[in-house]
């Protein structure tokens, strides 16, 4: 394929793409020009330090893969972005995170409307649930199909892949998985706050086994950030009646936050123990990192959908504030509680679950 044809394809992307030589841009696609408010061809020859900075506004002289960079738009605004190397050290994908958040906000608005439809169809009770089920089914089916075809291509079922083709497919699969997870979470949060609204299938299980499985799942990400997990599983009678998959989702989210906000190379402590409270026996799960933690004034708001703490905003961290809202809903469906414990110089979360089968 000729170079001109390749760049026509690149200009069709919704994400930005750039090629640099040294400290200057030599090519940028239409999406990147749009992000920066530039005229066609207006970015060629511009210095990296003029266009890119960190979350604090300090100019960057070198580009590397990062989830916390900003673009300097023509109007002077800073646009939150993610940089990913694309094939070599001189080509980068530029993902506009503000566009992702706008998309997620629009999906949230639609799910709230869906909730109103469901609750408003009282004259035909099953209709609201039927509409919701149809939408969830269609989204799930389409997402599964897209993910499956991408995996077949990555497995070389349709032939060998060039490094660039593989990179395209990996990015598409990553986006597909993220959107699927996002839609699942949003639809889940939009269900009426009635008993049983969140589907949990309880069986006798062990909290320590759930924690260990979650740590193994997260190990690649934790090792990438050189984070050491210190397990202190002191709950000897760790049996509970619970949906193991749902609770693992809680632990994964808490570990993901610890990896996101804890300094690179710092430890994360994950502990379980048994306590007596209000005449009953409870299992306590806690995660503790060396990140900035949660302010007392925001310890409740961070569990609300789309609410992010000060640390997340200052770090320009990825995500839009759905994870902890999902965690609270899962924990409360098990008759438990989850809280953020304000403590200087550490991020500390505590989950309480009723013990027993």
Beta strands, then each sheet from edge to edge (+ up, - down):
strand 1: 16-21
strand 2: 24-28
strand 3: 52-54
strand 4: 66-72
strand 5: 78-85
strand 6: 91-96
strand 7: 203-206
strand 8: 228-233
strand 9: 239-242
strand 10: 267-277
strand 11: 280-289
strand 12: 337-341
strand 13: 347-354
sheet 1: 2+ 1- 6+ 5- 4+ 3-
sheet 2: 7+ 9-
sheet 3: 8+ 10+ 11- 13+ 12-
end
